[in-house]
């Protein structure tokens, strides 16, 4: 069942499930920083944040969770608009991955969010496939990000 996560029990299940279907040693942000589901829950495990500051949609199965689309809502004061930034979009079931992403977009639309930003990890083996999907669904390229560790 695909649904929005708005309570701590489901948020805990989502974060705990990452270790079941994600090789956290292969998902690297900024080079060699490893994906850390526990820190993720500690930072976002608050009902107020789940309801007001993000949109988290997950595919719940008998075995746990097999797809997650998580957006963080923010304000860009340069253009005076509220936007949503894709924070996590990951799945072990392609069909459910698309469904949770589209489900999150519907929630964002109902929240009157007009701008959506989705980044693609440079080292993702699916980056070309994701880019094609986004372009097909009306997304436009915006920027290219770079980082350095000091």
N, C-alpha and C positions, 0 to 999 in steps of 0.2 A: 504494500500500500504506500502510495506517495503522499506525503503531507508535510506541512510546515511545522517546524519544531519551535514550540513556544514554552516548553517546560524543562526543568532541569533533568528529569529522568531520561527524556528523549535525547537531550543534549549530551548527557553522559554516555548513553548508548552509541550515539554517533561518534563521539571522540574515541571511545573504547574500540569501536568497530574498525577504525583505520588500521590497527595492527593486524586485523584478520585478512584484509584484502589489499593492503598497500605495503610495499617494501620500503619502509621509511629510510633505509640506507641508500635507496636509489633516488629518492625525491629530495633534491638539494635545492635550496634557495641561496642565492648569492655565493655560488661556488660549492662550499663544503659545509654549510649549515644544514643540519639534518632536521627533517620534519619531526615535530614533537607534539603528539596528540595530548599529552597530559598538560603541558603548558597552555595549549589551546583551550582546554576546558577550564583551567584555572582563570584564564583571562576573560572568557566569554560565558562562564557558568553562572549567569545572573539573569533572572526572568526579565527584568527591565531592559537589559541589553538585547536579549533575544527578541523581544517584542518591538523595541523602538529603534535600536541602532544597527540591526542587521536583519537579513532575511535568510533563513536557513531552511532548505527543503531537502528531505531525504527520502529514499526508497527503503522502506522497512520490509524485511522478509522474515520467514520463520527462523532463519539463521542469523538475524541481526539486521545490518544495513549494507546495501550493496551499491549505493550511489548517493552522492551529496553535492548540492550546489549551495554555496554560502556567499552571500553578498554583504558587504559592510556599507552602511549608509553614512554619507558625509556631506559637507557643504564646501563648495568651491567659491570662495569669496571673490576670486578674480572675475568670475562671471555671474556671481550672485545666484547660483543654482544649487539645489540639492541633487546629489548624484549617488549612484550605487557602484561600488567597485567589487568586481569578482574577487573573492578572497580564496575560496577553494572550490574547485569543480573537478570531481574525481569519481570514478566508478569502476566496478569490475563487470558491470553489465551495460553494454553500450546503449541499448534501448532505454534502460532506466536512467542512464546518464543524461540522455537528451530530454527525457521526461522531467527530471528534477530541475534541469536548467530552464526549460520552458515554464515549468510551474513557478519557479522563483521569479521569472520575468512577469508572470501574471500578477503575483503578489506585489511586486514593485510598481506595476502599472496601477493597481488599485490603491497603492499608497501615494499615487500621483508623482512618482519619481520619473523625471523626463530624460535623464542622462544615465546611460549604463556604460561602464568601462570594464572591458575584459582583457586581461593580459594572458599571454601564453608563455610558459617557461621555455626559455631557449633550448634547454636540454631535454625537453619532452619528446619522446619518440612519436607522439601523436600531433606535434605542432602543425604539420601541413594539413592534416585532416581537420583539426580544430579550426584553423584559419579558413579553410574552404567552407566549413559549416557556418562560421560567423558571417563571412561575406555573403553567403547564400541567404542568410536571414537578416540582411540589411545593415549589418555592422560595417563601419568604415575604419580603415587604419588611422591611428591618431599619432602614435609616437613609437620610439624604440628606446628602451631603457638600458642603462649601463650602470655598473657598480664598481666600487673599489673597496677593498678592506684596508683600513689605515691602522 
